[in-house]
Amino acid sequence: MIPLRDINPRSTFPVVTLLLIAANVLVFLFQLSLGPETGMRFAFAYGMIPARVQVALGGGQAGLAQAVAPLATSIFLHGGFLHLIGNMWFLWVFGDNVEDRLGHLRYLVFYLLTGVGAGIVHTVFNWDSTVPAVGASGAISGVMGAYAVLFPRSRVVTLVPLVIWCFWIGIFPKPYFEVLEKPVALLVQRVETQGATPPLAVALPTAETAASETAAGER
């Protein structure tokens, strides 16, 4: 489900929410301006890499402050347009009311603390990872959690795509699988001819698989 808006009026202007959105967008545009190679180095420098903390604690070249600073900077980095748009949209829908209830300064502190906290949890559970974690998802999840606690009876207008609705009620037309099966099969065939491992080889079920699973479920 995609939230469109909430039916929950606010009494103050969401200045912090708008500034956070602007900061994330500006940082992302700066990332794009660096180009692919430099942008990747930028992500590795300011993204949260759990293994870097492990090396710092073991007396490595990188200091502990340098290793943990990305807990804050990674909150403002994103991996692509969809990543950025999705996060900022959820922040806009839910953040204004949380800011209205908490106050501007408390809201900003709460946002940063939940983002850092999410980075710490990620580091603990992915201790050996050398992949930089980026994104404001942890902070925005905290905002959404605060919204659920502060406004438990608030109504949120959502968009439910037809695909999700059909899967939810357990009805999905067979022609849909047939339409998807052909382009996926062509993509897999093309990748295989180039000597690479097909990344989408098991991404979608075929029409026969879907039919057999449905029959098995009915039995």
Beta strands, then each sheet from edge to edge (+ up, - down):
strand 1: 2-7
strand 2: 155-159
sheet 1: 1+ 2-
end
